[in-house]
């Protein structure tokens, strides 16, 4: 084989290896950021949604204000405020918190978790308030107190109704994670930008990362469809 062809193949192999490693690191960072923000957001959203349904304004009011602010402003602005604003807090650079938040991953995680928590809170709240009144009355007739009704009747019923809307929120967070690269996190979009600037291949870099996002999206759609079928299995005709 001619020497110039051998050199071209070696260079192409190096290019492919470097590119795949870059995308792999970006994929890992994207999954970590989205997964952790969704878990944290969901854990806080459930109690906040319960508080949001309270008729006491002093209890539901602060939760409403929080969801109003975070749903009413762009996620990118929230990320900028947290990423650049934490360093402006007086004295924080002299505490152990600075060792955590000086890394861009954690301000981004905080911004994403607060944002998804606000949306998830409203999704769950809507599912809770739409609980059929007959189910609640039946639980009262069995002598269940408020906590027992919430744990055995209201929240399981709300989860079945909220799963479809929550799947959209999960996909939205996956797509929104593309802005993490603006604070120097090398996620999938950041990896594509690095490959473009290094090899001057914009179409190949961004089309490939778009295909990766599509693969993740359709995987999530399939998983939530299976989960929805499982949660609503009692509504299917017997034998189907």
LINCORNOR-V704648 format. One record per pair of residues at least 6 apart in sequence whose C-alpha atoms are under 8 Angstrom apart, sorted by sequence separation. I is the first residue (numbers start at 0). J is the second residue. D is the distance in whole Angstrom. If there is no record, write none. Layout:
i=I j=J d=D
i=I j=J d=D
This chain:
i=53 j=59 d=6
i=85 j=91 d=8
i=86 j=92 d=7
i=91 j=97 d=6
i=99 j=105 d=7
i=100 j=106 d=6
i=179 j=185 d=8
i=180 j=186 d=6
i=183 j=189 d=8
i=194 j=200 d=7
i=195 j=201 d=5
i=51 j=58 d=7
i=52 j=59 d=7
i=179 j=186 d=7
i=50 j=58 d=6
i=51 j=59 d=4
i=69 j=77 d=8
i=180 j=188 d=7
i=50 j=59 d=6
i=51 j=60 d=8
i=139 j=148 d=8
i=177 j=186 d=7
i=180 j=189 d=5
i=195 j=204 d=6
i=138 j=148 d=6
i=177 j=187 d=7
i=178 j=188 d=8
i=179 j=189 d=8
i=194 j=204 d=6
i=51 j=62 d=6
i=86 j=97 d=8
i=177 j=188 d=6
i=50 j=62 d=7
i=51 j=63 d=7
i=177 j=189 d=8
i=192 j=204 d=7
i=135 j=148 d=7
i=191 j=204 d=5
i=192 j=205 d=8
i=138 j=152 d=7
i=191 j=205 d=6
i=47 j=62 d=7
i=85 j=100 d=8
i=86 j=101 d=8
i=135 j=152 d=7
i=188 j=205 d=8
i=191 j=208 d=6
i=134 j=152 d=7
i=135 j=153 d=8
i=188 j=208 d=7
i=82 j=103 d=7
i=187 j=208 d=6
i=130 j=153 d=7
i=82 j=106 d=5
i=81 j=106 d=6
i=82 j=107 d=7
i=81 j=107 d=8
i=127 j=153 d=6
i=130 j=156 d=7
i=127 j=154 d=7
i=130 j=157 d=7
i=78 j=106 d=7
i=81 j=109 d=8
i=129 j=157 d=8
i=78 j=107 d=6
i=81 j=110 d=7
i=127 j=156 d=8
i=127 j=157 d=5
i=126 j=157 d=5
i=78 j=110 d=5
i=126 j=158 d=7
i=77 j=110 d=6
i=78 j=111 d=8
i=123 j=157 d=7
i=126 j=160 d=6
i=123 j=158 d=7
i=126 j=161 d=6
i=74 j=110 d=8
i=74 j=111 d=8
i=123 j=161 d=6
i=174 j=212 d=8
i=122 j=161 d=6
i=74 j=114 d=7
i=122 j=164 d=7
i=122 j=165 d=7
i=173 j=216 d=8
i=69 j=113 d=7
i=70 j=114 d=7
i=69 j=114 d=6
i=119 j=165 d=7
i=170 j=216 d=6
i=70 j=117 d=7
i=69 j=117 d=6
i=70 j=118 d=7
i=119 j=168 d=7
i=170 j=219 d=7
i=67 j=117 d=8
i=118 j=168 d=7
i=66 j=117 d=5
i=65 j=117 d=7
i=66 j=118 d=7
i=115 j=168 d=7
i=166 j=219 d=8
i=66 j=120 d=8
i=166 j=220 d=7
i=66 j=121 d=7
i=115 j=172 d=7
i=166 j=223 d=6
i=163 j=223 d=7
i=111 j=172 d=8
i=162 j=223 d=8
i=163 j=227 d=7
i=162 j=227 d=7
i=159 j=227 d=7
i=159 j=230 d=6
i=32 j=104 d=8
i=36 j=108 d=6
i=40 j=112 d=5
i=44 j=116 d=5
i=48 j=120 d=5
i=52 j=124 d=6
i=107 j=179 d=7
i=159 j=231 d=7
i=35 j=108 d=7
i=36 j=109 d=7
i=39 j=112 d=6
i=40 j=113 d=6
i=43 j=116 d=7
i=44 j=117 d=7
i=47 j=120 d=6
i=48 j=121 d=7
i=51 j=124 d=7
i=40 j=114 d=8
i=41 j=115 d=8
i=32 j=107 d=8
i=36 j=111 d=6
i=37 j=112 d=6
i=40 j=115 d=6
i=41 j=116 d=6
i=44 j=119 d=6
i=45 j=120 d=7
i=48 j=123 d=6
i=49 j=124 d=7
i=52 j=127 d=8
i=107 j=182 d=8
i=32 j=108 d=6
i=36 j=112 d=4
i=40 j=116 d=4
i=44 j=120 d=5
i=48 j=124 d=5
i=52 j=128 d=7
i=35 j=112 d=8
i=39 j=116 d=8
i=40 j=117 d=8
i=33 j=111 d=8
i=37 j=115 d=7
i=41 j=119 d=7
i=45 j=123 d=7
i=49 j=127 d=8
i=36 j=115 d=7
i=37 j=116 d=8
i=40 j=119 d=7
i=41 j=120 d=8
i=44 j=123 d=8
i=103 j=182 d=6
i=103 j=183 d=7
i=104 j=184 d=7
i=103 j=184 d=6
i=82 j=182 d=8
i=74 j=175 d=8
i=75 j=178 d=7
i=37 j=169 d=7
i=33 j=172 d=7
i=33 j=173 d=6
i=33 j=176 d=7
i=29 j=173 d=8
i=32 j=176 d=8
i=29 j=176 d=7
i=28 j=184 d=8
i=28 j=185 d=7
i=29 j=186 d=5
i=28 j=186 d=5
i=29 j=187 d=6
i=27 j=186 d=8
i=28 j=187 d=8
i=25 j=185 d=6
i=26 j=186 d=6
i=24 j=185 d=8
i=25 j=186 d=4
i=26 j=187 d=5
i=24 j=186 d=7
i=25 j=187 d=4
i=24 j=187 d=8
i=25 j=188 d=8
i=25 j=189 d=7
i=22 j=187 d=6
i=25 j=190 d=6
i=24 j=190 d=8
i=22 j=190 d=6
i=21 j=190 d=6
i=22 j=191 d=7
i=21 j=194 d=8
i=18 j=194 d=7
i=22 j=208 d=8
